Amino acid sequence: NAFFSLGFGLVTGAAAGLIGVGGGEFRLPVLLYFFKQRPRTASAVNLLVGLLTVSLSVIRRWTLHQWNVIDVYFVLTLVVASFGGSIGGARYAERLSIRFLKRAIYVYLAAVGSWMIFEAITRTDHVLWSPPDGWKLALGAIAGLVIAFVSAALGVAGGEMRIPILMYLFAVPVQEAGTISLAASVPTVAAGAFAYRSLGHLPRQAVILALVMGLGSLGGVLIGAALLPLVDKHVLKGVLGSILLTAT
């Protein structure tokens, strides 16, 4: 089990370093059905591994881009909004209809994933809206709050939901969208993991599992981030679209 945890963590970490997704949608089923964790404990472990993964990914990827002042403000807005949304999502998860949330997210991921693959094949880029700076910050706060709330309730980092919104509603290129999404994921997974821990869903044995899987993820992040400057943006979009479809 330890070897599988390391290997699986390596794969999801590489996805985080290259694409900008935390891999929570893929870790959660493994934790539930392979490691036989209880649903809330699986979500807590998923968030703890995600915290290690996305934190290193942000550090490794941040210097690969050039940011202006508005970009930095936008990231900070998402981070603050995500912090509040993640606390609410983790605390109210047991009162929500998780089945309904999952179905809605699956429809969203299937539609966006299919469109990304189409753009990758045709090597085209489409943007629904590119808001002015003032609107960008306000809408970013709303989007960050809602996505973090849903992500924490489901026990995932939320990159699969956040990156397409950044690309199509905020006109952020796919490479930068992945990095911004990872930055916004840090408070989401940190607050979520803390909330689950305080509620008693993260026992000592589960923490050990998270640390082993997280160790593999850290190695994967370094590999994925090293490949990022070498991969064409349309290839990245195609890979991300495939990941979104697989997650459904």
N, C-alpha and C positions, 0 to 999 in steps of 0.2 A: 504493500500500500504506500509506503514511503517513496519507493522508486516511481510509482505511478503519479503520486502527488507532485514530485519534482518535475517529471516529464510533462505532465499536463500544465503545470504552472509555467514551464518554459514556453509552451506553445501560446498560451493566452498572453504571456508577457511580451512575446514577440509581436503579437497583434497590437498590443497597446503601444509599443515603441514605433511600429511602422504605420499603423492606421489611425491610432488615437482612441481605440475602444478598450474598455476595461476588461471585457470578456466575461462579465458577470452572467449573461444569459446562457453561456455555455458551462460555466462552473456550477451553477445552481442545480441543474439536473444531475450532474456527476455527484455532487454532495448529497443529494437526496436519494439517488437510486444505487450508486456504487458504494458510497461511504455510509449509507443508511442513517443520515442525520435527520433529526426532526425538522420540520419546515422552518420554524423560527431560528433554530440553531444553524441550519444551513444558510439562511439569509445573513445571520450574524458573521459566520465564517467567510461567506462570500464578500461581505463588506470589508472585513479586516484584510483579506488578501488583496481586494481591490485598492485599499488605502496604500499598501506597500507598492502596488503596481503603478498606480496613477501618479503617486508622488515622485518616484524616480523617473517616470516617463516625462513629466513636466520639466524636471530639472535637465534631463538629457536633451529634450527637443526644443526648449525655449530659445536657445542661442542659435538655432538653425534658421530662424526667421528674423526679418527686420520689422520692428513695431514702431508705430507713431504714437502720439499722446492719446488720441481718441481710442486706439486699439487697447492701450493699457487701461484706460478708464472703463472701457467696455468689459474687459476681462474682470476687473475689480467689481463691477456691477453684478456680473454673473456669479462671481464667487460669493459675494454678500447675500444675494438673493437665494443662491443654492443652499447656503448655510441655514437660513430660516426655513426653507422648504423641506430640507432633509430632516430637520428635527420634527417638524409636524408630520411628515410621512411616516417616520419610524414610530412615533408615539400613537398615531391613529391607525396604524396598519391593521390591527385586529378588528377595527370597527368598519373597515372598508370591504367592498366586494372585490376581492382579489381576482376572482374568476372573470368578472366583467372587465377589470383593468387589463388583464392579460389578453383578452380577446380584442379589445380596442387597440392595444399596442401591436398585436400580431397583424391586424389589418393595415395599420400604419407602416410597419416594417416591410410587409409584402409589397405594398404600393410603391414606397420610396426605393426599396431595393431593386425592384424591376426597372424603375425609371433610371437608376444609376447605371445599371448594366446596359440599358439602351444608350445612354450618353457615352459610356465607355466604348461600346462597339462602333458608334457613329462618330466618336471623337468630337463631341459637341459639348457646349456648356450653356445651361439655361438658368436664369435667375427669375424668381417670381416678383421680387421686390428688393430694392436697395434703398433702405430708409435713410433720411438725412441724420446728421449726428445726434440731434436732440431726441428724435424719435427712436434712434438706435439704442440709446441708453435706457429710455423708458420701457421699450418693448423687450429689451434684453433682461431687465429686472423681472418682468412678468413671465417671460419664457423660462428664465432660470428658476424662479420660484415654483412654477407648475411642474417642470420636468424633474426637479429635485424631490418634490413631494411624492410624485409617482414612483420615481426611482427608489427612494428610501423605503416606500411601502412594499415594493417588490423585492428589495434587497439587492439591487444592482447599481452600478455606477451611473448608468444612463447615457453613455456615449452614443449608443446606437440610435437613441431618440434625438439627442442634442445636435450631433454633427449635421444631419440633413437639414435641420431648421437653420443652423448657422449658414449653410451653403445656399439654401434657396430663399430664405426670408431676410438674410442679412448680407448676402453677396460675399461671403468669406470663402476664399479658395480652400480646396479640400485639405491641403497640408496644414494650413493655419487653423482650419476648423477643428482638426483633430487635436492640436495642441491646446487651443482655447477650451475645448470640451474637457480635456484632461484636467486643466487648471480648475474648471468649475466643478469637476468631480471630486476634487480633494476634500472640500468641506462637506460635500454630500455623503461620501463614504465614511469620513471621520465622525461626523455627527451621528450618522446612522449606526455605525459600529458601537459608539459610546452609548447610544440609547438602548440598543439591544443588550449590551453588557449590563447596563443598570437595571434592565428588566429581568435579568437572570437567564438570558438565552445564549450565553457564551461561556460554558463551563471550561475548566482547565484543559481537558482532553481536546476540546474543539479548538482552543487557542493553539495547542501544539500542532494540530492538523493545519491550521491556517498559516503558521510560521513556516512549516515545511513546504507547503504549496507556494507560499509567498517567496521563499528563497529561490525556487525555480523560476518564478515570474520575474524576479530581478535580473537574472541572467538573460531571460528572453527579451526584456526591455532593451538591454544594451545591444543585442543583436538586431532587433527591429529598428531601433533609432539609427544605427550605423548604416542601414540599408535605405533609409528615407531619402537622402539626397540623390540616390542613384535610380529611384523608381519614378517613372513617368506618372503625371497626375491622373491621366485617364486609366492607367493600370490600377492605381490606388482606388479610383472610383469604382472600377469593376470589382476589385477584391472586396471593397466595403459593401457594395451592393449584394455580392454573393453571401457575405457574412450576415447581412440583414435578412436575406431570404432563408438562410440556414437557421437563423434564430427563431423563425416562425414555426 
